Amino acid sequence: MSDLDRFESKAEILKAMAHPVRLLILEELVKNPRCVSAIHEILEVRQPNISQHLTILRNAGIVGSQKDGTYRCYFLIKPGLVKAAFSALDTYWPETNIDDVRKKFKLALEKRLQQEQSS
C-alpha cells in the first residue's frame, strides 16, 4: 500500500465522521451498541436519515452491525479511533460544557436538515 493509498483511506474515515448527525451517532455508540430505533429516540432524527448515516459509517469501517430479530444493531469497530477523535476535539474545542456543545451541534443539525429539505 502506497503512502497516498494510506492517506486516502484515512481521509475516507475522516469524511465519514465529518457530519453533525454522524458525530452524535458515534457519541451514542461510544456509550453502548444501539439499534436504529434507539438512536432515533435519543437523537430525534428521522429513522431513514439515521440509517443513511450509519451506512456511511459502516462503509468507512468505523461501525459494524448485527441483526437481532427484526432490529439491526450497530457497534463501534474502531472505538479507540472514535474516542481519540472526540478527545482531540474536546481538547481544542472552545467550550468545555458538554451541554453547550450538544446545543450547538443540535442547532447546526437543525439548520443543515432545513437546508436539505428546502433543496
N, C-alpha and C positions, 0 to 999 in steps of 0.2 A: 504494500500500500504506500503510495507516494505521500509526501507532505501535504500536497494540495488535496488529495483524497481524504486524508485525515482531518484537515480543517473544514472541508465541505461537510463531512459527517458531523462535526461539532457545530457548524453553522446551522444545519438542519435541526439539531436538538434545540439550539437557542431560538430559532424561528418558531418552533413548535411551542415553546414556553412563552413567547412574546405576545401574549394576549391576556387582558384582564380576567376573562372568564376562565381561561386555562390555568392561570396562576391561582385563582380561587379554588378551582377543582383540585389542583396539586396540593394546596394548603390543606384541604379536607382529607386527601389521600395520605398525607404525611401522618395524620392522626390515626386513621384506620382505613382498611379497604372498604369500599362503599359500592352499593348498587346505584344504577342511574336514578331510580326513583328516590333514593335517599339524598343524592346530590341535588336533585330537583327541589326537594322540600327545603333543604338547607340554603341553597343559593337563590331560590325563586327565579330561576331561568327556565325557559321552556325546555321540555324534555328533548325534543328533536335537536335543539341547539346544543344541549349538553352532549348528546350522542355524537354530533358532528365534531365537537371539540375533543371528545375522548378518542375518536377515530384518529385525529391528527396526532394526539399524544401517543397513541398506540403505534401508529405508523413510524413515529420517530424513535420508538423503542424505549420510551420513558415509562409507560404503563402497560400492564398486561390485563387480560380479562379472563374470567372463568364463568361458565354458565352454571347457575344454581336454580334448577327448575325452569320457570319462565323468566327469571331475572338474570341479567348479565351484571356481574360484579367486577369492579376494577381495583387494581392494586399497583403499587409502585414497583417497577422493575429496578429502577436506579434510585433508591431512597437517598443514598449518600450524595448523589448529584443534586437532587432537588433540595435537600437540607442545606448543602453548601451554597447553592444559589440563593436560597432565602437568607441564609446567614450573611452572605456578602451584601445582599440588598439591604438587610437590616442595618448593617454596619455603615453603609453610605447613604441610607435613606434619611432625609432631613427630619422626619417626625419620629419620635420614639414611642408615641402612644399608638398601640396596635388598633384601637378603635378609630382613631383619626385616619390611619392608613386604610382600614376597611371602608370607611365612609368615602374616602377619595376614590378607591377602586370601584365602589358601587356607583358613584356619580359618573365616573369615566365609562363604566359599563353601560349605564342607562343612556348616556349620550351617544355612545357608539351604536347601541341597539336601535335608538331612534333614527340615527343616520342611515343604518342598514335598512330599516323599514320604510323610510321615505325615498330610498333609491329605487 
